[in-house]
Amino acid sequence: MTIEPIAQRIRAQLAELRAFTATPGSGVTRFPFTPEARAASEYIEARMEEIGLAVRMDNSGSVIGRLEGQVPDTVMIGSHLDSVRFGGAYDGIAGVVCGIEAVRQLIEGGGQPYYSIEVIATNDEEGSRFKSGLFTGKVLDAQLTVDDIRRYKDEDGVSVYDAMKAYGLDPDAIAANKRTDIKAFLEVHIEQGPILEAEQKDIGIVDIIVGIKRALVTVHGRADHVGTMPMNMRMDAVEAASKVIAGIGDRARQFPQAVATVGSLNVEPNIVNIVPSQVSYTVDFRGATRDVIEAQYQGMLDDLRAVTGRFHMTFDVEETLWVDPVELSGDFRRYIEESCTKHGYSNMHILSGAGHDAQVFGARMPAAMIFVPSIGGRSHCPEENTDERTLAQASVAACDTLRQICEEKKL
């Protein structure tokens, strides 16, 4: 199959989609329930309609294009529409475009697929605005309650509940959107790391997606004058929090295939001549097993108890995200490998250190991920880049996998 026409379409669409950002000239910032998200959604809807899909927006804010099959049971392919702040033009959205391309090829091959096929552009996978993430997958599995979406708020105090309502969705029905017809999930994604490029491989076949646990930690101290309060009498929230934070990275290095990151930190009152009264920070723990993640988390809690006890202070911890590690479908991995062999795409099996929509879906149904190389291993930054020819190859492998799933009729 000639991939250049596919690569040209992918290149053109991604070039147009990068314009839907709140930070022109500084990467892509496309948070959920924003004008940028609306504009990107409308663009994706138009591309889906062009290939003959029936298009709608669901109550999570995701865009879905459906190709009816011989049975209503559904195989879903896609990725996420949102981005991090100052992110790149490929993360998530490239998988949406590749999903459309894969289904385009399926349609052009003729015949009605056995299973119905849906291309999805999911919403709020990153969690950058509301500090949670994987929103659409949770909504479609009825994992969220109205209380949950009232509790999650952005830096301006806007809750998910209010943002949904302003976007024209129905937040009060958040727990009534469970889909039981989805039987499998497939996702194309950039690797977001350096391994495929270093190994000179076209395609990565993901075996396991790491688990993720996120928390918001608040350390409570006391505000005092910086010049008159002696060091041995202070309740300095920054000093206490920094001692705990320093141990987070050191502990992660003790475990293979584990990482931990403090990604944001807020100090109050944040004034040069006042002892900090409160520090809040987010922490993200990842690992290939639940035990590794829990060991990191419990170690942090032990440090918090010890340090705040020594300083006569208190702390609060709110768990904002917990997703188990997921092993992806062995059959689907074999289909992808067979497609790569057929077309001559070099490939390797790989672990995903990033969380993905496939993780939520893969916890309850067969799922697979196809990675393509990230140039320089860069991601979550404006410099993020991927050769569109490898994305075209991934779309071909995805189409072959969809076709094989429909032919096997094993779901």
C-alpha positions as CSV (number, residue, x, y, z in Angstrom):
1,M,0.0,0.0,0.0
2,T,1.3,3.5,-0.9
3,I,1.4,5.5,2.3
4,E,2.3,8.9,0.9
5,P,-1.4,10.0,0.2
6,I,-2.3,9.0,3.7
7,A,0.7,10.8,5.2
8,Q,-0.3,13.9,3.2
9,R,-3.8,13.9,4.6
10,I,-2.6,13.4,8.1
11,R,0.0,16.1,7.8
12,A,-2.5,18.6,6.4
13,Q,-5.1,17.9,9.1
14,L,-2.6,18.1,12.0
15,A,-1.3,21.4,10.6
16,E,-4.9,22.8,10.7
17,L,-5.7,21.3,14.2
18,R,-2.6,22.9,15.8
19,A,-4.3,26.3,15.2
20,F,-7.0,25.5,17.8
21,T,-5.0,26.6,20.8
22,A,-5.2,29.1,23.6
23,T,-1.5,29.9,23.3
24,P,-0.7,30.7,19.7
25,G,3.1,30.7,19.1
26,S,3.7,28.8,22.4
27,G,2.6,25.2,21.5
28,V,-0.8,23.7,21.8
29,T,-3.0,24.5,24.9
30,R,-6.4,22.9,24.3
31,F,-8.2,22.3,27.6
32,P,-11.6,20.6,27.9
33,F,-14.8,22.5,27.6
34,T,-13.1,25.6,26.1
35,P,-13.6,27.5,22.8
36,E,-10.4,25.8,21.5
37,A,-11.9,22.4,22.3
38,R,-15.2,23.3,20.5
39,A,-13.3,24.5,17.4
40,A,-11.2,21.3,17.2
41,S,-14.3,19.2,17.8
42,E,-16.1,20.8,14.9
43,Y,-13.1,20.2,12.7
44,I,-13.0,16.6,13.6
45,E,-16.7,16.2,13.1
46,A,-16.3,17.5,9.6
47,R,-13.5,15.1,8.8
48,M,-15.7,12.2,10.1
49,E,-18.6,13.2,8.0
50,E,-16.5,13.4,4.9
51,I,-15.9,9.7,5.1
52,G,-19.5,8.9,5.7
53,L,-19.7,8.4,9.5
54,A,-22.7,9.3,11.6
55,V,-21.4,12.0,14.0
56,R,-22.4,13.1,17.4
57,M,-21.0,14.6,20.7
58,D,-21.7,12.4,23.8
59,N,-22.2,13.7,27.3
60,S,-18.5,13.6,28.1
61,G,-17.8,16.1,25.4
62,S,-16.2,13.5,23.1
63,V,-16.8,13.4,19.4
64,I,-17.9,10.1,18.0
65,G,-18.2,9.0,14.3
66,R,-20.0,5.7,13.8
67,L,-19.9,3.2,10.9
68,E,-22.8,0.7,11.3
69,G,-21.8,-2.9,11.2
70,Q,-23.8,-6.1,10.8
71,V,-24.2,-6.2,14.6
72,P,-24.5,-3.3,17.1
73,D,-21.6,-4.5,19.2
74,T,-18.9,-1.8,18.7
75,V,-15.2,-1.7,18.2
76,M,-13.9,1.8,19.1
77,I,-10.7,3.4,17.8
78,G,-9.3,6.9,18.6
79,S,-7.5,9.0,21.1
80,H,-7.9,12.3,22.9
81,L,-8.6,15.8,21.7
82,D,-7.3,17.8,24.6
83,S,-3.7,18.8,25.4
84,V,-1.5,19.8,28.2
85,R,-0.6,23.5,28.6
86,F,2.1,24.5,26.0
87,G,2.0,21.0,24.6
88,G,2.6,19.6,21.2
89,A,0.6,19.1,18.0
90,Y,0.7,15.3,18.0
91,D,-0.2,14.0,21.5
92,G,-3.6,12.5,21.3
93,I,-4.9,14.3,18.3
94,A,-2.6,12.3,15.9
95,G,-4.4,9.2,17.1
96,V,-7.8,10.7,16.4
97,V,-6.7,11.6,12.8
98,C,-5.1,8.1,12.4
99,G,-8.4,6.5,13.6
100,I,-10.3,8.4,10.9
101,E,-7.7,7.3,8.3
102,A,-7.9,3.7,9.4
103,V,-11.7,3.7,9.0
104,R,-11.4,5.5,5.7
105,Q,-9.2,2.6,4.4
106,L,-11.7,0.1,5.9
107,I,-14.6,1.7,4.0
108,E,-12.6,2.0,0.8
109,G,-11.9,-1.8,1.0
110,G,-15.6,-2.4,0.6
111,G,-18.2,-4.4,2.4
112,Q,-19.9,-3.9,5.7
113,P,-17.8,-4.8,8.8
114,Y,-19.2,-7.4,11.1
115,Y,-18.9,-5.1,14.2
116,S,-19.9,-1.5,14.2
117,I,-16.9,0.8,14.2
118,E,-16.7,4.1,16.1
119,V,-13.9,6.7,15.8
120,I,-13.7,8.7,19.0
121,A,-12.0,11.9,20.0
122,T,-12.1,11.6,23.8
123,N,-12.2,14.6,26.2
124,D,-10.1,15.5,29.1
125,E,-7.7,12.6,29.0
126,E,-4.8,14.7,30.2
127,G,-6.4,16.1,33.4
128,S,-4.4,19.3,32.9
129,R,-7.3,21.6,33.7
130,F,-9.1,19.7,36.6
131,K,-6.1,17.7,37.9
132,S,-7.7,14.3,37.2
133,G,-7.9,12.9,33.7
134,L,-9.2,10.0,31.6
135,F,-12.6,11.6,31.8
136,T,-14.4,10.1,28.8
137,G,-13.3,6.5,29.6
138,K,-14.6,7.0,33.2
139,V,-17.9,8.5,32.0
140,L,-18.6,5.7,29.5
141,D,-18.0,3.2,32.4
142,A,-20.2,5.2,34.8
143,Q,-17.3,5.6,37.2
144,L,-18.0,9.3,38.1
145,T,-20.8,10.8,40.2
146,V,-22.2,14.3,40.4
147,D,-20.3,14.8,43.6
148,D,-17.1,13.9,41.9
149,I,-17.5,16.4,39.1
150,R,-18.5,19.1,41.6
151,R,-15.4,18.4,43.6
152,Y,-12.9,18.6,40.7
153,K,-12.1,22.3,40.0
154,D,-9.7,24.2,37.8
155,E,-7.3,26.9,39.0
156,D,-10.1,29.5,38.6
157,G,-12.4,27.5,40.8
158,V,-14.6,26.3,38.0
159,S,-15.8,22.8,38.6
160,V,-16.2,20.0,36.0
161,Y,-19.9,20.2,36.7
162,D,-20.2,23.9,35.8
163,A,-17.8,23.6,32.8
164,M,-20.0,20.8,31.4
165,K,-23.2,22.8,31.8
166,A,-21.6,25.8,30.1
167,Y,-20.5,23.6,27.3
168,G,-24.1,22.4,26.7
169,L,-23.8,19.0,28.3
170,D,-25.9,17.4,31.2
171,P,-23.7,17.0,34.3
172,D,-26.6,15.7,36.3
173,A,-26.7,12.6,34.0
174,I,-23.0,11.9,34.5
175,A,-23.6,8.5,36.1
176,A,-26.2,7.4,33.4
177,N,-23.8,7.2,30.4
178,K,-22.5,3.7,30.8
179,R,-21.9,2.0,27.4
180,T,-22.2,-1.8,27.3
181,D,-22.0,-2.1,23.5
182,I,-18.3,-1.3,23.3
183,K,-16.5,-4.6,23.1
184,A,-12.9,-3.5,22.1
185,F,-10.7,-0.4,22.0
186,L,-7.8,0.4,19.7
187,E,-5.5,3.5,20.0
188,V,-2.7,4.9,17.9
189,H,-0.4,7.3,19.8
190,I,3.0,8.9,19.6
191,E,5.5,7.1,21.9
192,Q,6.3,10.3,23.8
193,G,9.7,8.8,24.6
194,P,13.1,8.0,22.9
195,I,13.0,4.2,22.6
196,L,11.5,3.6,19.1
197,E,13.7,6.2,17.5
198,A,16.8,4.9,19.2
199,E,16.0,1.3,18.1
200,Q,15.1,2.6,14.6
201,K,11.7,1.0,14.6
202,D,8.6,2.2,12.7
203,I,6.0,0.8,15.1
204,G,5.8,0.0,18.8
205,I,3.4,-2.7,19.9
206,V,2.4,-1.9,23.5
207,D,2.3,-4.8,25.9
208,I,1.6,-3.1,29.2
209,I,0.4,0.4,30.2
210,V,1.7,1.5,33.5
211,G,-0.6,2.3,36.4
212,I,-1.0,5.9,37.7
213,K,-1.8,7.3,41.1
214,R,-2.2,11.0,41.5
215,A,-2.8,13.0,44.6
216,L,-3.1,16.6,45.8
217,V,-1.1,17.1,49.0
218,T,-1.6,20.1,51.3
219,V,0.8,20.9,54.1
220,H,-0.5,23.3,56.7
221,G,1.9,25.5,58.6
222,R,1.6,29.0,60.2
223,A,2.3,32.5,58.8
224,D,4.8,34.5,60.8
225,H,7.3,37.4,60.4
226,V,10.4,36.0,58.6
227,G,12.8,38.2,60.7
228,T,11.4,37.8,64.2
229,M,10.3,34.1,64.3
230,P,13.3,31.9,65.3
231,M,14.0,28.9,63.1
232,N,13.4,26.4,65.9
233,M,9.9,27.8,66.5
234,R,8.7,28.1,62.9
235,M,5.9,26.1,61.2
236,D,7.3,26.7,57.7
237,A,5.1,24.8,55.2
238,V,7.7,25.1,52.4
239,E,10.5,23.7,54.5
240,A,8.4,20.7,55.6
241,A,7.0,20.1,52.1
242,S,10.4,20.3,50.5
243,K,11.8,17.6,52.8
244,V,9.0,15.3,51.7
245,I,9.3,16.2,48.0
246,A,13.0,15.5,48.0
247,G,12.3,11.9,49.0
248,I,9.7,11.3,46.3
249,G,12.2,11.1,43.4
250,D,14.8,9.2,45.5
251,R,12.3,6.6,46.4
252,A,11.1,6.1,42.8
253,R,14.7,5.4,41.7
254,Q,14.7,2.3,44.0
255,F,12.1,0.6,41.8
256,P,12.6,-0.7,38.2
257,Q,10.1,0.9,35.7
258,A,8.8,3.4,38.2
259,V,8.7,7.2,38.1
260,A,7.3,9.9,40.4
261,T,6.8,13.6,39.7
262,V,5.7,16.7,41.6
263,G,4.3,18.7,38.8
264,S,2.8,21.7,40.4
265,L,3.3,23.6,43.6
266,N,1.4,26.4,45.2
267,V,2.6,28.5,48.2
268,E,0.5,30.7,50.4
269,P,0.7,33.6,51.1
270,N,3.6,33.5,48.6
271,I,5.1,36.8,50.0
272,V,8.8,37.3,50.5
273,N,8.7,38.4,54.1
274,I,6.1,36.0,55.5
275,V,6.8,32.4,56.6
276,P,4.7,30.2,54.3
277,S,1.5,29.1,56.0
278,Q,0.5,26.4,53.4
279,V,1.9,24.5,50.5
280,S,-0.1,22.4,48.0
281,Y,1.5,20.1,45.5
282,T,0.4,17.5,43.0
283,V,2.2,14.2,42.8
284,D,2.1,11.6,40.1
285,F,3.3,8.0,40.8
286,R,3.7,5.4,38.0
287,G,4.8,1.8,37.8
288,A,4.3,-1.5,36.0
289,T,2.6,-3.1,39.0
290,R,0.2,-1.9,41.7
291,D,2.6,-2.9,44.4
292,V,5.3,-0.6,43.1
293,I,2.9,2.4,42.9
294,E,1.5,1.8,46.4
295,A,5.0,1.4,47.9
296,Q,5.9,4.9,46.5
297,Y,2.7,6.4,47.8
298,Q,2.9,4.9,51.2
299,G,6.5,6.0,51.5
300,M,5.4,9.6,50.9
301,L,2.7,9.3,53.5
302,D,5.2,8.0,56.0
303,D,7.5,11.0,55.3
304,L,4.6,13.4,55.6
305,R,3.7,12.0,59.0
306,A,7.3,12.2,60.2
307,V,8.1,15.6,59.0
308,T,4.8,17.4,59.9
309,G,5.0,15.7,63.3
310,R,8.5,17.1,63.9
311,F,7.3,20.6,62.9
312,H,4.0,20.3,64.8
313,M,2.0,20.8,61.6
314,T,-0.7,18.9,59.7
315,F,-1.4,17.7,56.2
316,D,-4.2,16.6,53.9
317,V,-4.0,14.2,51.0
318,E,-6.7,13.9,48.3
319,E,-6.4,11.1,45.8
320,T,-7.4,12.5,42.4
321,L,-6.6,9.6,40.0
322,W,-6.0,5.9,40.3
323,V,-5.7,3.7,37.3
324,D,-4.3,0.1,37.5
325,P,-1.6,-1.1,35.2
326,V,-3.2,-2.9,32.2
327,E,-1.9,-5.7,30.0
328,L,-3.2,-5.3,26.5
329,S,-4.8,-8.0,24.4
330,G,-2.5,-10.7,23.2
331,D,-4.7,-11.4,20.1
332,F,-4.7,-7.8,19.1
333,R,-0.9,-7.5,19.6
334,R,-0.5,-10.5,17.3
335,Y,-2.8,-8.8,14.6
336,I,-0.7,-5.7,14.7
337,E,2.6,-7.7,14.4
338,E,1.2,-9.7,11.5
339,S,0.2,-6.4,9.7
340,C,3.7,-5.0,10.3
341,T,5.3,-8.1,8.8
342,K,2.9,-8.0,5.8
343,H,3.8,-4.4,5.0
344,G,7.5,-4.5,6.0
345,Y,7.2,-2.1,9.0
346,S,9.9,-2.7,11.5
347,N,8.5,-3.1,15.0
348,M,9.2,-4.0,18.6
349,H,7.2,-4.7,21.8
350,I,7.3,-1.8,24.3
351,L,6.0,-0.7,27.7
352,S,3.9,2.5,27.9
353,G,5.1,4.8,30.6
354,A,2.3,7.2,29.9
355,G,-1.3,6.8,30.8
356,H,-3.8,6.5,27.9
357,D,-7.5,6.2,27.1
358,A,-6.8,2.5,26.2
359,Q,-5.9,2.0,29.9
360,V,-9.4,2.7,31.1
361,F,-11.1,0.7,28.3
362,G,-8.5,-2.1,28.6
363,A,-9.4,-2.7,32.2
364,R,-12.8,-4.1,31.0
365,M,-12.4,-5.2,27.4
366,P,-9.7,-6.3,24.9
367,A,-7.6,-3.3,23.9
368,A,-4.4,-2.5,22.0
369,M,-2.1,0.4,21.3
370,I,0.1,1.2,18.4
371,F,3.0,3.6,19.1
372,V,5.0,5.6,16.5
373,P,8.4,7.2,17.2
374,S,8.7,10.6,18.8
375,I,11.5,12.6,17.2
376,G,14.1,13.2,19.9
377,G,11.8,11.6,22.4
378,R,10.1,15.0,23.0
379,S,6.5,15.3,24.1
380,H,4.3,17.6,26.2
381,C,6.2,20.5,24.7
382,P,6.0,22.7,21.6
383,E,9.0,20.8,20.1
384,E,7.0,17.6,20.0
385,N,7.3,16.1,16.5
386,T,6.6,12.8,14.6
387,D,7.1,11.8,11.0
388,E,3.6,11.7,9.4
389,R,4.8,8.7,7.3
390,T,5.0,6.6,10.5
391,L,1.6,7.8,11.5
392,A,0.3,6.6,8.0
393,Q,1.9,3.2,8.6
394,A,0.2,3.1,12.0
395,S,-3.1,3.8,10.4
396,V,-2.6,0.9,8.0
397,A,-1.8,-1.4,10.8
398,A,-4.8,-0.2,12.7
399,C,-7.1,-0.8,9.7
400,D,-5.7,-4.3,9.3
401,T,-6.3,-4.9,13.0
402,L,-9.9,-3.7,12.8
403,R,-10.5,-5.9,9.8
404,Q,-9.0,-8.9,11.6
405,I,-11.1,-8.3,14.7
406,C,-14.2,-8.2,12.5
407,E,-13.2,-11.4,10.6
408,E,-12.4,-13.3,13.8
409,K,-15.8,-12.4,15.4
410,K,-14.5,-13.4,18.8
411,L,-15.6,-10.4,21.0
